[in-house]
Amino acid sequence: MQRQPERSAGKSRQSVKSRKAVASRLAASASTPVTTPQHMDSCAPAEVEYRGNRLTSTKTTGKALLRRTMPVATLLLAMLSPFSSADALGDKRVDKIHMPQPAHRTKPPRSRYNLTIPLDPPGNRLALPKVYGTPGRPLVVIDAGHGGHDPGAVSAATGSREKDITLAVAQAIKAELIKSGRVRVALTREDDRFLVLGERSALARAIKADLFISIHADSAPADEANGATIYTLSEVASDREATLLALRENKADIVNGVNLGGGNLEIASILLDLAQRETMTASVAFANLLKREATGLVPFRTDYHRMAGFVVLKAPDTASILLEVGYLTNIDDVERLSSDTGKKNLARGIRKAIEIHFARRFASR
């Protein structure tokens, strides 16, 4: 029983001697220096320091390329060093061996082409527009199209930009409505700023607008096209948007303050569809009214009323139109929209239509 440890110790000493013999033969025959591969340059190296019978690995910074070369056998001896002593290396100590970290611990190489997009901090909400007029009166929101980095259409003849013309027209309409005093008015933007399409109608709904008018200026391949065009939401766009809106907002507080969230999905969809159809009917009625009241003040195209799926028209509970006030590719329209008289006539025609629209609504109650 006492000889068992000695046999184990003997086997261990033989194992160490055999490793030393293999290492010595490798050291005698190996002459090829090695370095770490070039593709490891981006990896963080580990410094392996040989002291006595131990290899101590510490994390370092810099490139992983081995700074000094050594024979293959010497590197193998360094790897076998926990089982050998310093004299197995011919009394040579391996001071520092740069070895790459395992692949799962290293960061991928960074591309020389990087795009950084600053994001707004979470929780920042869009400021609500200022409302002008007497509290309790119907609220009209005027949306000046484009703005900021988006100039919209540009006149080749004069260089006039759509974003500037729409803002000037919106301000003229606001001044006309404030002077009348029969409605309240707010602008989605009162300066040269950019708003995404969804934000424009969202602002109108946030302040509970009764009517939404988006102002734009058109362009055409031929410069003969001229006159104003009124757009309302189309049936196809309405049905698709009603479905997406119902799923996205979970039917809660989206139609005239009525909570649809607790009901059946089919019932809620029917209620939403009915509300949006009523809104579309009111929008079409206002479009026809605007054409009638503004004729003589504003030139209209023969096919003055069109229907399309504009994002800004898709509020389910606010009557909305998009008014293309003219064509920037037509010199006569550009001159009309740039003049004070042209803007005032346009504002007068819109003001008359707005007043009659709400008078009819109040009379029908």
C-alpha positions as CSV (number, residue, x, y, z in Angstrom):
1,M,0.0,0.0,0.0
2,Q,2.9,2.3,0.6
3,R,4.4,1.9,-3.0
4,Q,1.3,3.1,-4.9
5,P,2.1,6.8,-4.6
6,E,5.7,6.1,-5.6
7,R,4.6,4.4,-8.8
8,S,2.3,7.3,-9.6
9,A,5.1,9.8,-8.9
10,G,7.4,7.7,-11.2
11,K,4.8,7.8,-14.0
12,S,4.5,11.5,-13.6
13,R,8.3,12.0,-13.7
14,Q,8.4,9.8,-16.9
15,S,5.6,11.9,-18.4
16,V,7.5,15.1,-17.8
17,K,10.7,13.6,-19.1
18,S,8.9,12.4,-22.3
19,R,7.5,15.9,-22.8
20,K,10.9,17.4,-22.3
21,A,12.4,15.0,-24.9
22,V,9.7,15.8,-27.4
23,A,10.2,19.5,-26.9
24,S,14.0,19.1,-27.2
25,R,13.7,17.3,-30.5
26,L,11.3,19.9,-31.8
27,A,13.6,22.7,-30.6
28,A,16.5,21.0,-32.4
29,S,14.7,20.5,-35.7
30,A,12.3,23.5,-35.9
31,S,13.7,26.7,-37.5
32,T,10.5,28.3,-38.9
33,P,9.6,31.5,-37.1
34,V,5.9,32.2,-36.5
35,T,3.8,35.3,-36.0
36,T,0.2,35.7,-35.2
37,P,-2.0,36.0,-38.4
38,Q,-2.6,39.4,-39.9
39,H,-6.3,39.2,-39.5
40,M,-5.9,39.3,-35.7
41,D,-4.8,42.9,-35.8
42,S,-8.1,44.1,-34.6
43,C,-8.2,41.7,-31.7
44,A,-7.1,42.7,-28.2
45,P,-4.0,40.6,-27.3
46,A,-3.3,38.8,-24.1
47,E,0.2,38.9,-22.6
48,V,1.5,35.6,-21.4
49,E,4.4,36.0,-19.0
50,Y,6.6,33.0,-18.1
51,R,7.8,32.9,-14.6
52,G,9.2,29.7,-13.2
53,N,6.7,26.9,-13.8
54,R,3.7,29.2,-14.5
55,L,2.4,31.1,-17.4
56,T,0.5,34.2,-16.3
57,S,-2.0,35.7,-18.8
58,T,-3.0,39.4,-18.5
59,K,-5.2,41.4,-20.8
60,T,-3.5,44.1,-22.8
61,T,-4.4,46.7,-25.4
62,G,-2.9,47.3,-28.8
63,K,-2.6,45.1,-31.8
64,A,-2.4,41.4,-31.6
65,L,0.4,41.0,-34.1
66,L,3.3,39.3,-32.4
67,R,6.1,41.8,-31.9
68,R,8.9,39.3,-31.9
69,T,9.3,36.0,-33.7
70,M,10.3,32.7,-32.2
71,P,10.8,29.1,-33.4
72,V,7.7,26.8,-33.4
73,A,9.3,24.6,-30.8
74,T,10.0,27.5,-28.4
75,L,6.3,28.5,-28.7
76,L,5.3,24.9,-28.0
77,L,7.6,24.8,-25.0
78,A,5.9,27.9,-23.7
79,M,2.6,26.2,-24.1
80,L,3.9,23.1,-22.2
81,S,5.6,25.2,-19.5
82,P,3.2,24.2,-16.7
83,F,4.6,20.7,-17.0
84,S,8.3,21.7,-17.3
85,S,10.8,23.9,-15.7
86,A,12.9,26.8,-16.8
87,D,15.9,24.7,-17.8
88,A,13.7,22.8,-20.3
89,L,13.8,26.0,-22.4
90,G,17.6,26.1,-22.3
91,D,17.6,28.6,-19.4
92,K,15.7,31.0,-21.7
93,R,12.7,32.7,-20.2
94,V,9.8,33.8,-22.4
95,D,9.1,37.3,-21.2
96,K,6.0,38.2,-23.2
97,I,4.0,36.3,-25.8
98,H,1.2,38.3,-27.4
99,M,-1.7,35.9,-28.1
100,P,-5.1,36.8,-29.3
101,Q,-8.2,36.6,-27.1
102,P,-10.7,33.9,-28.0
103,A,-13.0,34.9,-30.8
104,H,-16.1,35.1,-28.6
105,R,-14.4,37.7,-26.4
106,T,-13.2,40.1,-29.0
107,K,-15.2,42.9,-30.8
108,P,-15.7,42.7,-34.5
109,P,-13.4,44.9,-36.6
110,R,-15.0,48.3,-37.1
111,S,-15.7,49.5,-40.6
112,R,-14.0,52.6,-41.8
113,Y,-17.4,53.8,-43.1
114,N,-19.8,54.6,-40.2
115,L,-23.1,56.4,-40.2
116,T,-24.2,58.0,-36.9
117,I,-27.8,59.2,-36.7
118,P,-28.7,61.3,-33.6
119,L,-32.0,60.3,-32.1
120,D,-34.3,62.5,-30.0
121,P,-34.3,61.5,-26.3
122,P,-37.3,59.4,-25.4
123,G,-40.3,61.1,-24.0
124,N,-40.0,64.4,-25.9
125,R,-43.4,65.3,-27.3
126,L,-44.1,67.6,-30.2
127,A,-45.2,71.0,-28.9
128,L,-48.8,71.8,-29.5
129,P,-49.5,74.7,-31.8
130,K,-50.9,78.0,-30.5
131,V,-54.6,78.5,-30.8
132,Y,-55.9,82.0,-31.8
133,G,-59.5,83.1,-31.2
134,T,-62.3,83.1,-28.7
135,P,-62.6,79.9,-26.6
136,G,-65.6,77.8,-27.4
137,R,-65.6,78.6,-31.1
138,P,-65.0,75.9,-33.8
139,L,-61.3,75.2,-34.3
140,V,-59.7,75.2,-37.8
141,V,-56.1,73.9,-38.2
142,I,-54.2,75.2,-41.3
143,D,-51.3,73.0,-42.3
144,A,-48.5,74.7,-44.4
145,G,-47.0,71.8,-46.4
146,H,-43.3,70.9,-46.5
147,G,-40.8,73.0,-44.6
148,G,-37.3,72.8,-43.1
149,H,-35.0,70.6,-45.3
150,D,-38.0,69.7,-47.5
151,P,-38.6,72.7,-50.0
152,G,-41.3,70.9,-51.9
153,A,-41.8,72.0,-55.6
154,V,-39.5,74.8,-56.8
155,S,-40.4,77.2,-59.6
156,A,-37.8,77.0,-62.4
157,A,-38.7,80.5,-63.6
158,T,-38.5,82.4,-60.3
159,G,-36.9,80.0,-57.8
160,S,-40.0,80.2,-55.5
161,R,-40.2,77.3,-53.1
162,E,-43.4,75.5,-52.2
163,K,-42.6,75.6,-48.5
164,D,-42.4,79.4,-48.5
165,I,-45.5,79.9,-50.5
166,T,-47.6,77.5,-48.4
167,L,-46.5,79.2,-45.2
168,A,-47.3,82.6,-46.5
169,V,-50.8,81.5,-47.6
170,A,-51.4,79.8,-44.3
171,Q,-50.5,83.0,-42.4
172,A,-52.8,85.0,-44.7
173,I,-55.7,82.5,-43.9
174,K,-54.9,82.8,-40.2
175,A,-55.0,86.6,-40.3
176,E,-58.4,86.5,-42.2
177,L,-60.0,84.1,-39.7
178,I,-58.7,86.0,-36.7
179,K,-60.1,89.2,-38.2
180,S,-63.5,87.5,-38.7
181,G,-63.6,86.2,-35.1
182,R,-66.1,83.5,-35.8
183,V,-63.7,80.5,-35.5
184,R,-60.5,79.7,-33.7
185,V,-57.4,78.9,-35.8
186,A,-54.1,77.2,-35.3
187,L,-51.1,76.5,-37.7
188,T,-49.2,73.3,-37.6
189,R,-46.1,75.4,-38.3
190,E,-45.5,79.1,-38.1
191,D,-41.9,79.1,-39.2
192,D,-39.6,77.1,-41.5
193,R,-39.5,73.7,-39.8
194,F,-40.0,70.2,-40.9
195,L,-42.9,68.0,-39.7
196,V,-43.4,64.4,-40.8
197,L,-46.8,63.7,-42.4
198,G,-48.3,61.8,-39.5
199,E,-47.4,64.6,-37.0
200,R,-49.5,67.1,-39.0
201,S,-52.8,65.4,-38.6
202,A,-51.8,64.2,-35.1
203,L,-51.4,67.8,-34.0
204,A,-54.8,68.7,-35.3
205,R,-56.4,65.7,-33.4
206,A,-54.4,66.5,-30.3
207,I,-56.0,70.0,-30.0
208,K,-59.4,68.6,-31.1
209,A,-59.7,70.4,-34.5
210,D,-63.1,70.6,-36.2
211,L,-61.6,71.2,-39.6
212,F,-58.2,70.5,-41.1
213,I,-56.9,72.2,-44.3
214,S,-53.5,71.3,-45.7
215,I,-52.0,73.9,-48.1
216,H,-49.8,72.8,-51.0
217,A,-48.6,74.0,-54.4
218,D,-48.5,71.6,-57.3
219,S,-46.1,71.0,-60.2
220,A,-46.6,69.5,-63.7
221,P,-44.5,68.4,-66.6
222,A,-46.1,71.0,-68.8
223,D,-46.3,74.6,-67.8
224,E,-49.8,75.0,-69.2
225,A,-51.4,73.3,-66.1
226,N,-52.8,75.9,-63.8
227,G,-55.4,76.5,-61.1
228,A,-56.3,75.1,-57.7
229,T,-57.3,71.5,-56.9
230,I,-59.0,70.1,-53.8
231,Y,-58.2,66.6,-52.6
232,T,-60.2,64.5,-50.2
233,L,-59.6,61.0,-48.9
234,S,-60.5,58.1,-51.2
235,E,-62.6,55.1,-50.3
236,V,-59.8,52.6,-50.9
237,A,-57.4,54.5,-48.7
238,S,-60.1,54.9,-46.0
239,D,-60.8,51.2,-45.7
240,R,-57.1,50.2,-45.4
241,E,-56.4,53.0,-43.0
242,A,-59.4,52.1,-40.8
243,T,-58.1,48.6,-40.4
244,L,-54.6,49.6,-39.5
245,L,-55.8,52.3,-37.2
246,A,-58.0,49.9,-35.3
247,L,-55.2,47.5,-34.8
248,R,-52.6,50.1,-33.9
249,E,-54.5,52.1,-31.4
250,N,-56.5,49.2,-29.9
251,K,-59.8,51.1,-30.6
252,A,-59.4,53.3,-27.6
253,D,-60.3,57.0,-27.6
254,I,-59.9,57.5,-31.3
255,V,-63.3,58.5,-32.6
256,N,-64.8,61.6,-31.0
257,G,-63.7,60.6,-27.6
258,V,-65.7,57.3,-27.7
259,N,-63.8,54.4,-26.2
260,L,-64.0,51.4,-28.5
261,G,-61.5,49.3,-26.6
262,G,-63.9,47.3,-24.5
263,G,-66.1,46.1,-27.3
264,N,-66.0,43.4,-29.9
265,L,-63.5,43.7,-32.7
266,E,-66.1,43.6,-35.4
267,I,-68.4,46.1,-33.6
268,A,-65.5,48.5,-33.1
269,S,-64.4,48.2,-36.7
270,I,-68.0,49.0,-37.8
271,L,-68.2,52.0,-35.5
272,L,-64.8,53.3,-36.8
273,D,-65.9,52.8,-40.4
274,L,-69.1,54.6,-39.9
275,A,-67.3,57.5,-38.2
276,Q,-64.8,57.8,-41.0
277,R,-67.4,57.6,-43.7
278,E,-69.3,60.5,-42.0
279,T,-66.0,62.4,-41.9
280,M,-65.4,61.8,-45.6
281,T,-68.9,63.0,-46.4
282,A,-68.3,66.2,-44.5
283,S,-64.9,66.6,-46.2
284,V,-66.4,66.2,-49.7
285,A,-69.2,68.7,-48.8
286,F,-66.7,71.3,-47.7
287,A,-64.6,70.8,-50.9
288,N,-67.7,71.6,-53.0
289,L,-68.5,74.5,-50.8
290,L,-65.0,75.9,-51.1
291,K,-65.2,75.7,-54.9
292,R,-68.5,77.6,-54.9
293,E,-67.5,80.4,-52.5
294,A,-63.9,80.9,-53.8
295,T,-64.9,81.0,-57.5
296,G,-64.1,84.5,-58.8
297,L,-61.4,84.9,-56.2
298,V,-59.4,81.8,-57.0
299,P,-59.0,80.0,-60.4
300,F,-59.9,76.3,-60.2
301,R,-59.1,73.5,-62.6
302,T,-62.0,72.0,-64.5
303,D,-61.6,68.8,-62.5
304,Y,-61.2,70.7,-59.3
305,H,-62.1,67.8,-56.9
306,R,-60.0,64.6,-56.7
307,M,-59.7,61.8,-54.2
308,A,-56.4,60.3,-53.0
309,G,-54.9,58.5,-50.0
310,F,-52.9,61.4,-48.5
311,V,-51.6,60.6,-45.1
312,V,-52.6,64.0,-43.7
313,L,-56.2,63.4,-44.6
314,K,-56.6,60.1,-42.7
315,A,-57.8,61.4,-39.4
316,P,-61.0,59.3,-38.7
317,D,-62.9,62.1,-36.9
318,T,-61.8,65.4,-38.4
319,A,-63.1,66.7,-41.8
320,S,-60.0,67.3,-43.9
321,I,-59.0,68.5,-47.3
322,L,-55.7,69.1,-49.1
323,L,-55.8,72.3,-51.2
324,E,-53.3,72.6,-54.1
325,V,-53.4,76.4,-54.5
326,G,-51.8,76.4,-57.9
327,Y,-48.8,75.2,-60.0
328,L,-45.3,76.4,-59.5
329,T,-44.5,75.3,-63.1
330,N,-47.0,77.9,-64.4
331,I,-45.7,81.5,-64.3
332,D,-49.2,83.0,-63.9
333,D,-49.9,80.9,-60.8
334,V,-46.5,81.7,-59.3
335,E,-47.2,85.5,-59.7
336,R,-50.7,85.1,-58.2
337,L,-49.5,83.2,-55.2
338,S,-46.5,85.5,-54.6
339,S,-48.6,88.7,-54.6
340,D,-50.4,90.1,-51.6
341,T,-53.7,90.3,-53.6
342,G,-53.5,86.7,-54.6
343,K,-53.0,85.5,-51.1
344,K,-55.7,87.7,-49.7
345,N,-58.3,86.5,-52.3
346,L,-57.4,82.9,-51.5
347,A,-57.8,83.6,-47.7
348,R,-61.2,85.4,-48.3
349,G,-62.6,82.5,-50.3
350,I,-61.5,79.9,-47.7
351,R,-62.9,82.1,-44.8
352,K,-66.3,82.3,-46.5
353,A,-66.5,78.6,-47.0
354,I,-65.4,77.9,-43.4
355,E,-68.1,80.2,-42.0
356,I,-70.9,78.6,-44.1
357,H,-69.6,75.1,-43.3
358,F,-70.0,75.6,-39.5
359,A,-73.2,77.5,-39.9
360,R,-74.7,74.5,-41.6
361,R,-73.4,72.2,-39.0
362,F,-74.9,74.2,-36.1
363,A,-78.2,74.5,-38.0
364,S,-78.5,70.7,-38.4
365,R,-78.1,70.1,-34.7
